[in-house]
C-alpha cells in the first residue's frame, strides 16, 4: 500500500500543486513530475482530478454540476489560502 504525506500541522508544504489544463489529454503532457495530492482542473469539462501515489490522475468531482471541492477562504478552487494555480499552456 502506498501513501504520501500531504500536510504537516494543517500546512500544505510538500510540493502539491494545482494545475489548470484545456483538456484531460494535457495531463499526460505536463513537463514535470508532480507530488501525489496535486489537483488538476480540466476547464473544457470542469472535471477536477487528483494525482494518486501511482502517478495516475483520478477524477474526483465535476464543478459544472455545482459541486464544490471544498477548502477555505476566497479561493474558488478550494484548498488553503495562498495556494497557487499553475496554468499549463502546452
Number of C-alpha atoms within 10 A of each C-alpha: 3 6 9 11 11 16 13 9 6 8 9 15 12 15 14 18 19 21 20 20 20 17 14 20 10 14 21 9 10 14 9 6 8 16 18 22 22 18 23 27 26 21 15 10 13 18 19 24 23 19 21 17 14 9 13 13 20 14 16 13 17 17 17 12 9 8 9 14 15 12 13 12 11 11 15 11 20 15 17 16 11 9 14 14 15 12 13 15 9 10
